[in-house]
Amino acid sequence: MEGNKGYWIAQAFILVFYVITLAIYNRAKAEYAGGKIGAAINMIMVFVGLLFLSDYVDYFLSSLLPIGEQGRFNIMILLRLVAISVLCFGGLRFFVSKTMRGSLVRPASFVGVESARGAGSEQPDSEVPRRSEEAARSVEPSSAQAFDSAAEEIGEAEDVSQTMPALGRYEIIEELGRGGMGIVYKGRDPKLGRLTAIKTVRFSDDFDEDQAEKMKELFFREAEVVAKLSHPNIVTIYDVGEDLDLFYIAMEYLEGEDLEKYTEKVKALRVRECIDIMGQVCDALDYAHNQGIVHRDIKPGNIMVLGNGQVKVTDFGIARATESSKTRTGEIKGTPPYMSPEQLSTSKVDGRSDIFSLGVVLYWLLAGVLPFRANTLTTLMYQIAMVPHEPPSKHNPKIYKAAEDIINRALKKEPGKRYQTAKQMGDHLRLLGRKIDERRAQGKS
């Protein structure tokens, strides 16, 4: 009896071990869904599951099948051999992978762009191009000081870097948020001593291995082009790389808020502020369009307003690099309410598509609602393509007639009837801004 009691106590401890393992697995699976890390976690869980069956083969088989002790022993050994085979042969894929893991991988052409910007090079700080240096100074001082103070409390900088998680060469400080692409982190470049925002993408979540390789090539190609953009209203990209099947873009860290918080009536911006913000966005888009780059995902979440009033447009080129994942088995993964009619069809997309999306943003900021609203994606797509939007003044009677005219022109269904350049729209916005200032100077509302 005592021996039997000891046996069941041992089995109970084993059961607790498996329950704890299952809880850890569920947590890890939620964090690393998809990709090679997710595949490794699943493989290990299959291994553990087979071990669980082998440990409890006595109980299961005694209850279900009249098998003798030798038979149960043979089945237990067989299950353990299968578990070991799963672990050994399943693990081979991680040693013959095409991807170089655990190190930074970049095309040689991008390294040239990076060194020209001063990101990741061995140059002293004084040789970093003035544009990137000034942008970093304009948004980083307070955060950099806060980080340095924290580092002093913990110890030397070298000791801190050893304890912090890393992505490529970047130290991960904290998570900033999550979006459709992946997780955004606040990080630090130990080489240059500057804070960065690190946006991650994992193509293996949505594609098989061959498709993922093509997406990686497109991702690097687009990042190389976008990294050449140098404009005060466009976020600066410092670096792009890969680590453990996770692709990332390191860009300047911005201290500010995106327009998402203002897309509610209770937090609406004043008309004059909206005009200033949209004017700066038009400047950024006009510059990018002249470089042959279309944003493709203009929305409040991609427009940052800094504390000094400067506007930064983020995620340039990323929408194009991931556009193949927008439509998969009929599902659109982008931001449908802000898409232009041509984005929802097979038509060619150019800069005028961004102008339509910007018109949607301006409509929501001034009217407090989206111009196209529906309960289903199919109905929403039909409205964007075919149904005229309601006048913004219907939702906000105080809106200026000139502002309504600008919105109406930007939201024309046919690209040829919209503003043909972002500069045209920006010029009209600034003209409206001057008129508002003149009326206020004269004491009018």
ABEGO torsion letter per residue (X at the ends): XAAAAAAAAAAAAAAAAAAAAAAAAAAAAAAABEEAAAAAAAAAAAAAAAAAAAAAAAAAAAAABBBBAAAAAAAAAAAAAAAAAAAAAAAAAAAABABBBGBBBBBAAAAAAAAAAGBGBABBAAABBAAAAAAAAAAAAAAAAAAAAAAAAAEBAAAAAAABBBBEABBBABBAEBBAAEBBBBBBBAAAGBBBBBBBBBAAAABBAAAAAAAAAAAAAAAAAAAABBBAABBBBABBBBBGGBBBBBBBBBBBBBAAAAABAAABBBAAAAAAAAAAAAAAAAAAAAAGBBAGABBAAABBBBAAGBBBBBGBGAAAAAAAAABBGGBBABBAAABBAAAABABBBBAAAAAAAAAAAAAAAAAGBBABBBABAAAAAAAAAABBBBBAAAABAABBAAAAAAAAAAABABAAABBABAAAAAAAAAAAAAAAAAAAAAGBX
